[in-house]
Amino acid sequence: MPPFHASQTCAACSRADPQSRKGCGRLFACAHCGHEDDADHNASVEIEARARQGGTSHALRAMGEGGSVNNSTRRHPLVPESRPPAEADA
């Protein structure tokens, strides 16, 4: 999943703004909604959200399509549980 602007995109409101990462420090502070988080954690949540949405671009999210998640992959496995093969009709 391309991390384009993930370090500048808020995992809470999905707005991308370079002002949210002043000085490239460890703190992410959204210039729009005020959400604060560790910069790496915020970016990882944003990248996970993109992966779950099949790579929805920032431009589509800005138009109201898609959005971010605020959860962990540990709660929802990325690979669905396998099912036994269906029995063939004889």
N, C-alpha and C positions, 0 to 999 in steps of 0.2 A: 504494500500500500504506500503510495508516494506521500511523504511527510510535508508536502508543500504548504507553507504557512501554519503548520501544526503548532509551532512554538509561539505563534502570535494569535491563535484562535482560542477563544474561551470555550471550555468544555461545558459551561452552564448555559450560555446564550448563543453560542456559535458565531459570534462576531469576531472578525479578524481585524486587529489594529496593532501596528508596531509600537504604539505608546503603551501597550500592556506589558511589554518587556523592556522597560527602560534600563539601559546599560548592560543588557544581557545577563542580569543577575540570576540568582536561583529562585527569585520570587516572581510568580505570574500574578499580576493584578489587573483585572479587566477594566479598561477605561470606560466601558459602557454600563455594565451591571454591578461592578464592584467585587465580583467573585475573586477570591485569593486562594492560591494553592502553590505547591512546589512546581516550578516550571516544567520539570521532566514528567511529573505525574499528570499535570494538566494536558501536556502534549500526548502522552500515552493514552489517556482517556479519549481525546479527540481522534487519534488514529484508530482506536478500537471502534469508535462510532462510525467512522468512514468505512471500515472493513465490514461492519454489520449491515451497512446500507449499500453494500456493493460498490463502494468507491464514489459515492455521491460527491460531486464537486462543491467547493465553497460557493461558487457562483449560484448553483441551484439552491443551496441552503439559504443564501442571502435573499433569494426570491421567495422563501417560505417553503421550499421543498426539502424535506429531510430534517435533520437536527442531531444534536449530540445526545449521548447517554451519560448518566452519572452513576454507573455501576461497574462491577468488576467481571472479568471473564470467568472468575472462579465460581460465580453464581450461575452463569449460563455458559455451558461448554460450547465452543465454536463448532465442534463436530457432533452432529446428532448421534444418539445411540443407535447402534445397528439393530436391524430387525431380522428375524428369521425369514428365509425365502418363502414365498407363497407356494402352497402345494399346487401342482399342476392337475387339471381335471383329466381324468382318464376315461 
